[in-house]
Amino acid sequence: MMRLVDEAREVRTAAARALSNLSFDRADAYARVSKTADEATLVSVAQAIVGTGMANQAINRLIGNDQRQAYEAFSLLSLLIKAKEVSPLLEGIASNSDTQVRLALVRLMNTVGGVRHLSEMREITRCADAPAEVRDAVEAIAVRATNREV
């Protein structure tokens, strides 16, 4: 785990790839890191995940038929949200070719991050060529958040 917080980007990237290639329950490992790591470690791990391209791979596996891979993707992306390293998820909401993936990312960001990233999601769906279903999902979250404040 210490290599994931190494100062050298190449070392962090190699450590993240090695972690990914080990045969153990990676979803459980990502969940454990999310729950137990201090903030600096969590951010370093998240940056390594993004740097290796694992985040983009997870986005594409989020709604797959393989439940193990989908749960692993959920765990990995949840870790990114907790670390506030959400740029790959926001990019997925803005431009993924699969509307169902976009909707899954919106739901995941809301479930794990709450309304913390709502303004960013609203901005993306206004500016990007987002499908109506995605815009509607983000606006529904905004309405629910507003109703809770009242």
C-alpha positions as CSV (number, residue, x, y, z in Angstrom):
1,M,0.0,0.0,0.0
2,M,2.9,2.4,0.7
3,R,3.8,2.5,-3.0
4,L,0.4,4.0,-3.8
5,V,1.4,7.1,-1.9
6,D,4.9,7.3,-3.3
7,E,5.9,10.7,-4.7
8,A,6.8,9.3,-8.1
9,R,3.8,9.0,-10.4
10,E,5.2,6.0,-12.2
11,V,5.6,4.1,-8.9
12,R,2.0,4.9,-7.9
13,T,0.7,3.8,-11.3
14,A,2.7,0.6,-11.2
15,A,1.4,-0.1,-7.7
16,A,-2.2,0.5,-8.7
17,R,-1.9,-1.8,-11.7
18,A,-0.3,-4.5,-9.5
19,L,-3.1,-4.2,-7.1
20,S,-5.6,-4.6,-9.9
21,N,-3.8,-7.7,-11.2
22,L,-3.8,-9.6,-7.9
23,S,-6.3,-12.3,-7.4
24,F,-8.3,-11.4,-4.4
25,D,-11.5,-9.6,-3.9
26,R,-10.6,-6.2,-5.4
27,A,-14.1,-4.8,-4.6
28,D,-13.5,-5.6,-0.9
29,A,-10.1,-4.0,-1.1
30,Y,-11.4,-0.8,-2.6
31,A,-14.2,-0.6,0.0
32,R,-11.7,-1.2,2.8
33,V,-9.4,1.6,1.5
34,S,-12.5,3.9,1.3
35,K,-13.4,3.2,4.9
36,T,-10.0,3.0,6.6
37,A,-7.5,5.2,4.7
38,D,-6.7,8.7,5.9
39,E,-7.5,11.5,3.5
40,A,-4.0,11.8,2.0
41,T,-3.8,8.1,1.3
42,L,-7.3,8.0,-0.1
43,V,-6.5,10.9,-2.5
44,S,-3.2,9.3,-3.5
45,V,-4.9,6.0,-4.3
46,A,-7.6,7.7,-6.2
47,Q,-5.1,9.7,-8.3
48,A,-3.2,6.4,-9.0
49,I,-6.5,4.8,-10.1
50,V,-7.3,7.7,-12.5
51,G,-3.7,7.8,-13.7
52,T,-3.7,4.2,-14.8
53,G,-7.0,4.4,-16.7
54,M,-8.7,2.0,-14.2
55,A,-11.4,4.6,-13.6
56,N,-12.5,4.6,-17.3
57,Q,-12.4,0.9,-17.4
58,A,-14.6,0.7,-14.3
59,I,-17.1,3.2,-15.8
60,N,-17.6,0.9,-18.8
61,R,-18.1,-2.1,-16.5
62,L,-20.5,-0.4,-14.1
63,I,-23.6,-1.7,-15.8
64,G,-22.2,-4.9,-17.3
65,N,-23.8,-8.4,-17.0
66,D,-20.9,-9.7,-14.8
67,Q,-22.1,-8.8,-11.3
68,R,-18.6,-9.3,-9.8
69,Q,-17.1,-6.8,-12.3
70,A,-20.0,-4.4,-11.8
71,Y,-19.6,-4.4,-8.0
72,E,-15.9,-4.0,-8.3
73,A,-16.5,-1.0,-10.6
74,F,-19.0,0.4,-8.1
75,S,-16.5,0.0,-5.2
76,L,-13.7,1.6,-7.2
77,L,-15.8,4.6,-8.4
78,S,-17.2,5.0,-4.9
79,L,-13.6,5.4,-3.6
80,L,-13.0,8.1,-6.2
81,I,-16.1,10.0,-5.1
82,K,-15.1,9.8,-1.5
83,A,-11.6,11.1,-2.4
84,K,-13.3,13.9,-4.5
85,E,-11.5,12.7,-7.6
86,V,-14.6,12.8,-9.7
87,S,-13.4,14.1,-13.1
88,P,-13.6,10.7,-14.8
89,L,-17.2,10.3,-13.6
90,L,-18.2,13.8,-14.7
91,E,-16.6,13.1,-18.1
92,G,-18.6,9.9,-18.3
93,I,-21.8,11.7,-17.5
94,A,-20.9,14.3,-20.2
95,S,-19.8,12.0,-23.0
96,N,-20.2,8.3,-22.5
97,S,-21.9,6.7,-25.6
98,D,-24.2,4.6,-23.4
99,T,-27.1,6.6,-21.8
100,Q,-27.5,3.8,-19.2
101,V,-23.9,4.3,-18.1
102,R,-24.5,8.0,-17.8
103,L,-27.6,7.4,-15.7
104,A,-25.7,4.9,-13.5
105,L,-23.0,7.5,-12.9
106,V,-25.5,10.1,-11.9
107,R,-27.1,7.7,-9.4
108,L,-23.7,6.7,-8.1
109,M,-22.5,10.2,-7.6
110,N,-25.8,11.1,-5.8
111,T,-25.7,8.0,-3.6
112,V,-22.1,8.2,-2.6
113,G,-21.4,11.9,-2.8
114,G,-24.8,13.3,-2.0
115,V,-25.4,16.7,-3.5
116,R,-21.7,17.6,-3.1
117,H,-21.2,17.4,-6.9
118,L,-24.8,18.4,-8.0
119,S,-23.8,21.8,-9.4
120,E,-21.1,20.2,-11.5
121,M,-23.5,17.6,-12.8
122,R,-26.1,20.3,-13.6
123,E,-23.5,22.3,-15.5
124,I,-22.4,19.3,-17.5
125,T,-25.9,18.3,-18.5
126,R,-26.7,21.9,-19.5
127,C,-23.6,22.4,-21.6
128,A,-23.0,18.9,-23.0
129,D,-25.2,17.2,-25.4
130,A,-26.7,15.1,-22.7
131,P,-29.8,12.9,-23.3
132,A,-33.0,14.2,-21.8
133,E,-33.1,11.2,-19.4
134,V,-29.7,12.2,-17.9
135,R,-30.7,15.9,-17.6
136,D,-34.0,14.8,-16.0
137,A,-32.2,12.5,-13.5
138,V,-29.9,15.4,-12.4
139,E,-32.8,17.8,-12.1
140,A,-34.7,15.3,-10.1
141,I,-31.8,15.1,-7.6
142,A,-31.8,18.9,-7.5
143,V,-35.5,19.1,-6.8
144,R,-35.2,16.4,-4.0
145,A,-32.3,18.3,-2.5
146,T,-34.3,21.6,-2.6
147,N,-37.3,19.9,-1.0
148,R,-35.1,18.6,1.9
149,E,-33.9,22.1,2.6
150,V,-37.4,23.5,2.9
